Amino acid sequence: MRTSMTDIMKDHFQQGLDTAKRAGANAAKLTFYHGEGIKCRFEAGRLKDTGAREAVSYSIEVLVGRRRGNTSGNSLERIDDMIERAVTLAKIGSVAHFETYPVPDRLEKVRTYSERTLTLSREKMIEGCQEMVDLLRAYNPDLFVECSANRSESEQLLVTSGGVCHTARRTRWHLGASVQRTLDTDMLFAGYGRTWLDLNAFYDPSGIAEKIITDLRRAERIFESPKGRVIVYLPPEALARMLLPLFMGTNGRNVAKGDSPLANRLGERVLAPSVTIYDDPHQDYAAGARVIDNNGVPTRKQMIFHRGVLERFLYDLDSAGLAGTQPTGNNGCNPHSPRVLPGGQSSEELLSGIEQGLYICDLIGFGQSNIINGDFSGNVGLGYLIKNGKTVGRVKNTMISGNLYDVLRQNVLVSSDTEYEGRYPHVVIEGVSVSAT
Amino acid sequence: MKARLFEALNKSWADFTEIRVEREEGTHLAYRGREMDSAHCSVFSGGIVRACIRGGWGVIAFDSLEHVEKQVEEACRCAALVGKEKTELAEVQVIDAERPAKLQHDPRGVSTDEKIRLIREYNDIILAAHPSIESSGVRYGDSFRTVHFANSRGTYYMEERPRIYCAFYATARDGSLVQRTGDSIASAVTYDIAVGLEEKVLRVAERAVLLLKSPKVEGGPRTVILNRKLGGIFIHEAFGHLSEADFLYENPKMCDLMFHGRQMGAKNLNVVDDGSLDRTIGSLCFDDEGTPTRKTYLIKEGVLTGHLHSLETAAKMGATPTGNARAVGREHPPVVRMTNTFIENGNMSVEELFAEVDDGIYACDAFGGQTEFEMFTFSAGYGHRIENGQIGDLVRDVILTGNVFQTLGAIDGIADDLEIHESAGGCGKRGQAPLPVGFGSPHIRLQDIVIGGEQSGAV
């Protein structure tokens, strides 16, 4: 970062707390973000653009009595004006379910900043993307290949009237590729990417390309999908997407507002005993790593579903007040970095045990239905037929549907191996309704 | 601003350079359940420089104009690193224009108190509708975006793009069964669209309650009539995105598929994108490359006749720019996007459309939709059985899926009641969302469309 701005902003923000108080606020919170990044993008297998971005922004929250007002902006000259606008808004604004921001508490040490990530130059990113293009084109010269890479560095500042003054620095990179294979109206899309905060061995252009090539190889032939109740195999990326409705259910604000189907079910077994899901914001260099939430509440590693039993809802400061409970340090009541506990068998063993089933990588339309209830229905975008323990070819025109809670309450087998971050294993689900389209 | 932008452009040594600077101010208010849930005001400004050298682009986003000359130079350096071919960008007329907003009722003249009172009333209507209503949500927002654009060909414009929206949903519960319904409305013209929605709001709440007792629709191939909103989303998602030339211009296989002259549907099928429609939510005078917007026929009399273009895709495909290069905000480069996309009127009355259906589904509104080019999946907000030409019982979980090339050919009836929807949501592409777009259709009838879900006897 060319110039750190957080030291200057600390003084500004301490004065900002006084400005808010003078304007009539009984509590205030100010956050600041300053980030810089570089990127490159390949289109049709060729370098298309490269560029950079520098951005600052701030947000302000004030309490006037038991009401909140929020403003945000990026013009530093206008901070005082925006504080006063927040106070005006708070006088008629949203109901606050807390009176003060928490006092400073002990924070875990979690690494989110890596000097070596900053060594990732524009030239090196272009090289990495070119390597992916070359590998993918070597497999099939007719592929339409897109790749992108970016690297960023940022600093954040949180100052609250509770006494918290927390600064954090963060680095981050992303590398990914996607391909389109077109044979008349038969199209296939496959893609894969990785994000991490430290430039370690995860930054692996050839590994990313090989993963896509494996998907393309599996899809070389087309088979008809089995119908009815079918065993489904989900690789880690597909499992991560499928679990999103669960986190709408465990969202404490959804629970308190009556929108969650899991309300009043704490302590009940709602998933298969093989499924344990927890939130771990303390894994060094993970994309979701953080030690403190937006309100100054320390984050923590915490169980959400233990052996299928619903153990906890997640709460930010306001939602906890609404529900009459303690905040769990989760912004927006969402997990920072959810993880599924691995099981006992390897993914190869799980696959080899399936006589007939569907291997689903991508579901078109998942999340577009009455998802908060767990209902899903989607066309299999990329999926393979499993026969006698092996994937034999791609299935098309296949729809799966059901209710996620019903599906995950059945027998679920969880692999011992996970994807690169260690967050999601592979799973096999006993039976999902499959129909032809 | 104009002089400032041209002064900065003088620092460029690229084949082509443009600067777009924006300021956006917005207010967003929300009720959720029994309480006001959020009240937020924002003011952001910033911009982006794009430079093109030998066909390669350098793109620099910034928050302050203070160093814009340096950012122009940096964009040139980035472009020089990329470009190895020839810069090909279509020529369009040079513009020098200012297009202030023409608001009938400016939301900035309405007090925040009044806006809160309005959404509180809607929220109360939902909560009082039925004992099964568990929760509610009403959101109001207005934003005022001012765009200044200049490029190295001498074009300059200033355009104001206001937006006002109101969205509402109801959640009904019966044990662990939760049903959510919603609707929204938006305008680029007047605050008044947010006023007088009481009946609409009540209908949404009542439908959520009715859906609790409604059966799931039976899956399988069916005759389906799409209402105007779902028809509009269908044509936007399933066909409109395929027409965006940035998916085509460097992809010969896709060009082979989406060639002009290809038969896409019946002779009465006409599909249009029109960013020049008078002040709808998807309309704009100039796109974010300075090209005037216009009406483009994508399908005319059942035949593919047009694509949507930026300066680059038009030059490389030998076409005319259509004014469809759009950016969702100040930090994003323009990409090829739709504006207002719709199916034109057919010649059947709605009554005739229904009268010919003995057994089918009337699919209405949408939770959402997703497309992967030839395959699409849409989730209707709700549906009704059609029995002997009459609209029958309510059904839930109506998911439509299929292959767009087959499905456009399956349209066998187009009514004459086109309506263009302006909703609170927007379109997403390449990480840019939500872009305001209009979409519309008359009622359309499709044969043998697959409805997802468990088929009887299948499981």
HADDOCK unambig.tbl for C-alpha pairs under 7 A between the chains (distance, minus, plus):
assign (segid A and resid 44 and name CA) (segid B and resid 250 and name CA) 6.05 0.50 0.50
assign (segid A and resid 44 and name CA) (segid B and resid 251 and name CA) 6.87 0.50 0.50
assign (segid A and resid 47 and name CA) (segid B and resid 82 and name CA) 6.15 0.50 0.50
assign (segid A and resid 48 and name CA) (segid B and resid 56 and name CA) 5.59 0.50 0.50
assign (segid A and resid 48 and name CA) (segid B and resid 57 and name CA) 6.30 0.50 0.50
assign (segid A and resid 48 and name CA) (segid B and resid 82 and name CA) 6.61 0.50 0.50
assign (segid A and resid 49 and name CA) (segid B and resid 56 and name CA) 5.87 0.50 0.50
assign (segid A and resid 49 and name CA) (segid B and resid 57 and name CA) 4.47 0.50 0.50
assign (segid A and resid 49 and name CA) (segid B and resid 58 and name CA) 5.61 0.50 0.50
assign (segid A and resid 49 and name CA) (segid B and resid 79 and name CA) 6.89 0.50 0.50
assign (segid A and resid 49 and name CA) (segid B and resid 82 and name CA) 6.27 0.50 0.50
assign (segid A and resid 50 and name CA) (segid B and resid 57 and name CA) 6.56 0.50 0.50
assign (segid A and resid 50 and name CA) (segid B and resid 58 and name CA) 5.24 0.50 0.50
assign (segid A and resid 50 and name CA) (segid B and resid 59 and name CA) 6.27 0.50 0.50
assign (segid A and resid 50 and name CA) (segid B and resid 78 and name CA) 5.83 0.50 0.50
assign (segid A and resid 50 and name CA) (segid B and resid 79 and name CA) 6.99 0.50 0.50
assign (segid A and resid 51 and name CA) (segid B and resid 58 and name CA) 5.27 0.50 0.50
assign (segid A and resid 51 and name CA) (segid B and resid 59 and name CA) 4.46 0.50 0.50
assign (segid A and resid 51 and name CA) (segid B and resid 60 and name CA) 5.32 0.50 0.50
assign (segid A and resid 51 and name CA) (segid B and resid 75 and name CA) 6.83 0.50 0.50
assign (segid A and resid 51 and name CA) (segid B and resid 78 and name CA) 6.06 0.50 0.50
assign (segid A and resid 52 and name CA) (segid B and resid 59 and name CA) 6.58 0.50 0.50
assign (segid A and resid 52 and name CA) (segid B and resid 60 and name CA) 4.94 0.50 0.50
assign (segid A and resid 52 and name CA) (segid B and resid 61 and name CA) 6.47 0.50 0.50
assign (segid A and resid 53 and name CA) (segid B and resid 60 and name CA) 5.68 0.50 0.50
assign (segid A and resid 53 and name CA) (segid B and resid 61 and name CA) 4.67 0.50 0.50
assign (segid A and resid 53 and name CA) (segid B and resid 62 and name CA) 6.10 0.50 0.50
assign (segid A and resid 54 and name CA) (segid B and resid 61 and name CA) 6.61 0.50 0.50
assign (segid A and resid 54 and name CA) (segid B and resid 62 and name CA) 5.62 0.50 0.50
assign (segid A and resid 55 and name CA) (segid B and resid 62 and name CA) 6.33 0.50 0.50
assign (segid A and resid 55 and name CA) (segid B and resid 63 and name CA) 5.79 0.50 0.50
assign (segid A and resid 69 and name CA) (segid B and resid 39 and name CA) 5.65 0.50 0.50
assign (segid A and resid 69 and name CA) (segid B and resid 40 and name CA) 6.42 0.50 0.50
assign (segid A and resid 70 and name CA) (segid B and resid 39 and name CA) 6.08 0.50 0.50
assign (segid A and resid 70 and name CA) (segid B and resid 40 and name CA) 4.63 0.50 0.50
assign (segid A and resid 70 and name CA) (segid B and resid 41 and name CA) 6.49 0.50 0.50
assign (segid A and resid 71 and name CA) (segid B and resid 40 and name CA) 5.29 0.50 0.50
assign (segid A and resid 71 and name CA) (segid B and resid 41 and name CA) 4.68 0.50 0.50
assign (segid A and resid 71 and name CA) (segid B and resid 42 and name CA) 5.36 0.50 0.50
assign (segid A and resid 72 and name CA) (segid B and resid 41 and name CA) 6.58 0.50 0.50
assign (segid A and resid 72 and name CA) (segid B and resid 42 and name CA) 4.70 0.50 0.50
assign (segid A and resid 72 and name CA) (segid B and resid 43 and name CA) 6.55 0.50 0.50
assign (segid A and resid 73 and name CA) (segid B and resid 42 and name CA) 5.51 0.50 0.50
assign (segid A and resid 73 and name CA) (segid B and resid 43 and name CA) 4.80 0.50 0.50
assign (segid A and resid 73 and name CA) (segid B and resid 44 and name CA) 4.97 0.50 0.50
assign (segid A and resid 74 and name CA) (segid B and resid 44 and name CA) 5.47 0.50 0.50
assign (segid A and resid 74 and name CA) (segid B and resid 45 and name CA) 6.89 0.50 0.50
assign (segid A and resid 89 and name CA) (segid B and resid 39 and name CA) 6.91 0.50 0.50
assign (segid A and resid 93 and name CA) (segid B and resid 38 and name CA) 6.89 0.50 0.50
assign (segid A and resid 93 and name CA) (segid B and resid 39 and name CA) 5.39 0.50 0.50
assign (segid A and resid 94 and name CA) (segid B and resid 36 and name CA) 4.48 0.50 0.50
assign (segid A and resid 94 and name CA) (segid B and resid 37 and name CA) 4.99 0.50 0.50
assign (segid A and resid 94 and name CA) (segid B and resid 38 and name CA) 4.90 0.50 0.50
assign (segid A and resid 94 and name CA) (segid B and resid 39 and name CA) 5.82 0.50 0.50
assign (segid A and resid 95 and name CA) (segid B and resid 35 and name CA) 6.46 0.50 0.50
assign (segid A and resid 95 and name CA) (segid B and resid 36 and name CA) 5.80 0.50 0.50
assign (segid A and resid 95 and name CA) (segid B and resid 37 and name CA) 6.47 0.50 0.50
assign (segid A and resid 144 and name CA) (segid B and resid 251 and name CA) 6.50 0.50 0.50
assign (segid A and resid 182 and name CA) (segid B and resid 253 and name CA) 6.06 0.50 0.50
assign (segid A and resid 184 and name CA) (segid B and resid 257 and name CA) 6.29 0.50 0.50
assign (segid A and resid 185 and name CA) (segid B and resid 257 and name CA) 6.91 0.50 0.50
assign (segid A and resid 185 and name CA) (segid B and resid 374 and name CA) 6.81 0.50 0.50
assign (segid A and resid 187 and name CA) (segid B and resid 374 and name CA) 6.99 0.50 0.50
assign (segid A and resid 228 and name CA) (segid B and resid 458 and name CA) 4.89 0.50 0.50
assign (segid A and resid 228 and name CA) (segid B and resid 459 and name CA) 4.52 0.50 0.50
assign (segid A and resid 229 and name CA) (segid B and resid 459 and name CA) 5.39 0.50 0.50
assign (segid A and resid 257 and name CA) (segid B and resid 33 and name CA) 5.96 0.50 0.50
assign (segid A and resid 257 and name CA) (segid B and resid 135 and name CA) 6.23 0.50 0.50
assign (segid A and resid 258 and name CA) (segid B and resid 134 and name CA) 5.62 0.50 0.50
assign (segid A and resid 258 and name CA) (segid B and resid 135 and name CA) 5.78 0.50 0.50
assign (segid A and resid 259 and name CA) (segid B and resid 135 and name CA) 6.39 0.50 0.50
assign (segid A and resid 259 and name CA) (segid B and resid 171 and name CA) 6.68 0.50 0.50
assign (segid A and resid 261 and name CA) (segid B and resid 176 and name CA) 5.25 0.50 0.50
assign (segid A and resid 261 and name CA) (segid B and resid 178 and name CA) 6.58 0.50 0.50
assign (segid A and resid 364 and name CA) (segid B and resid 370 and name CA) 6.12 0.50 0.50
assign (segid A and resid 364 and name CA) (segid B and resid 371 and name CA) 6.83 0.50 0.50
assign (segid A and resid 364 and name CA) (segid B and resid 377 and name CA) 6.26 0.50 0.50
assign (segid A and resid 365 and name CA) (segid B and resid 369 and name CA) 5.97 0.50 0.50
assign (segid A and resid 365 and name CA) (segid B and resid 370 and name CA) 5.05 0.50 0.50
assign (segid A and resid 365 and name CA) (segid B and resid 377 and name CA) 5.23 0.50 0.50
assign (segid A and resid 365 and name CA) (segid B and resid 378 and name CA) 6.63 0.50 0.50
assign (segid A and resid 368 and name CA) (segid B and resid 367 and name CA) 5.81 0.50 0.50
assign (segid A and resid 368 and name CA) (segid B and resid 368 and name CA) 4.91 0.50 0.50
assign (segid A and resid 368 and name CA) (segid B and resid 369 and name CA) 6.12 0.50 0.50
assign (segid A and resid 368 and name CA) (segid B and resid 379 and name CA) 6.17 0.50 0.50
assign (segid A and resid 369 and name CA) (segid B and resid 367 and name CA) 5.73 0.50 0.50
assign (segid A and resid 369 and name CA) (segid B and resid 368 and name CA) 6.97 0.50 0.50
assign (segid A and resid 369 and name CA) (segid B and resid 379 and name CA) 5.49 0.50 0.50
assign (segid A and resid 370 and name CA) (segid B and resid 179 and name CA) 6.94 0.50 0.50
assign (segid A and resid 370 and name CA) (segid B and resid 180 and name CA) 6.79 0.50 0.50
assign (segid A and resid 373 and name CA) (segid B and resid 177 and name CA) 6.76 0.50 0.50
assign (segid A and resid 373 and name CA) (segid B and resid 178 and name CA) 5.55 0.50 0.50
assign (segid A and resid 377 and name CA) (segid B and resid 399 and name CA) 6.89 0.50 0.50
assign (segid A and resid 377 and name CA) (segid B and resid 452 and name CA) 6.62 0.50 0.50
assign (segid A and resid 377 and name CA) (segid B and resid 453 and name CA) 6.78 0.50 0.50
assign (segid A and resid 378 and name CA) (segid B and resid 377 and name CA) 6.48 0.50 0.50
assign (segid A and resid 379 and name CA) (segid B and resid 377 and name CA) 6.42 0.50 0.50
assign (segid A and resid 379 and name CA) (segid B and resid 401 and name CA) 6.74 0.50 0.50
assign (segid A and resid 399 and name CA) (segid B and resid 452 and name CA) 6.44 0.50 0.50
assign (segid A and resid 401 and name CA) (segid B and resid 453 and name CA) 5.63 0.50 0.50
assign (segid A and resid 433 and name CA) (segid B and resid 454 and name CA) 6.39 0.50 0.50
assign (segid A and resid 433 and name CA) (segid B and resid 459 and name CA) 6.65 0.50 0.50
assign (segid A and resid 437 and name CA) (segid B and resid 402 and name CA) 6.57 0.50 0.50
assign (segid A and resid 437 and name CA) (segid B and resid 450 and name CA) 5.50 0.50 0.50
